[in-house]
Amino acid sequence: LNVEVLANGSSGKVTVQSSSGFAMLDNAAVQTVKTWRFVPARHGGQVVDKWFLIPIQFSLKDNQV
């Protein structure tokens, strides 16, 4: 995901950089990252907004015993 981390530590815009191939998984990743809190970037001692690439990996498991 391409995530804009705002100076207050919250996420701004979140876009899919590379799709998983499944819209449901892409949307789940976007919605989850929007709830995360980050340590914002600093430039010259001041917190700033900055874009980051955040990889999200999915692992689907069969829950049958």
C-alpha positions as CSV (number, residue, x, y, z in Angstrom):
1,L,0.0,0.0,0.0
2,N,1.0,3.6,-0.6
3,V,0.3,5.4,2.7
4,E,0.4,9.1,3.5
5,V,1.5,9.4,7.1
6,L,0.4,12.7,8.5
7,A,2.4,14.8,10.9
8,N,-0.1,13.8,13.7
9,G,0.7,10.1,13.2
10,S,-2.5,9.2,11.5
11,S,-2.9,7.9,7.9
12,G,-4.1,10.3,5.3
13,K,-4.7,8.9,1.8
14,V,-4.1,5.1,1.4
15,T,-3.9,3.7,-2.1
16,V,-3.2,0.2,-3.5
17,Q,0.3,0.2,-5.0
18,S,0.1,-3.4,-6.1
19,S,-3.1,-5.4,-6.0
20,S,-3.3,-8.8,-4.3
21,G,-5.6,-9.8,-7.2
22,F,-8.7,-9.8,-5.0
23,A,-10.6,-6.6,-4.3
24,M,-11.9,-7.9,-1.0
25,L,-8.3,-8.4,0.3
26,D,-7.1,-5.0,-1.1
27,N,-10.1,-3.2,0.6
28,A,-9.5,-5.0,3.9
29,A,-5.8,-4.0,3.8
30,V,-6.7,-0.4,3.1
31,Q,-9.3,-0.2,5.8
32,T,-7.0,-1.8,8.4
33,V,-4.1,0.5,7.6
34,K,-6.4,3.6,7.9
35,T,-6.8,2.7,11.6
36,W,-3.1,2.4,12.4
37,R,-1.1,5.0,14.2
38,F,2.5,5.9,13.0
39,V,5.5,7.7,14.2
40,P,5.6,10.6,11.8
41,A,8.6,11.5,9.7
42,R,10.8,14.4,10.8
43,H,12.6,17.0,8.6
44,G,14.8,19.5,10.3
45,G,13.4,18.6,13.7
46,Q,9.8,19.2,12.6
47,V,7.2,16.5,12.0
48,V,6.0,16.4,8.4
49,D,3.5,14.5,6.2
50,K,5.3,11.8,4.1
51,W,4.3,9.0,1.8
52,F,5.5,5.5,2.5
53,L,5.2,2.1,0.8
54,I,3.9,-0.5,3.3
55,P,3.8,-4.1,2.2
56,I,0.9,-6.2,3.4
57,Q,1.1,-9.9,3.0
58,F,-1.9,-12.2,3.2
59,S,-1.8,-15.8,4.3
60,L,-4.9,-17.8,3.8
61,K,-5.1,-21.0,5.8
62,D,-7.5,-23.9,5.7
63,N,-9.1,-24.1,9.2
64,Q,-10.4,-27.7,8.7
65,V,-9.1,-30.1,11.3
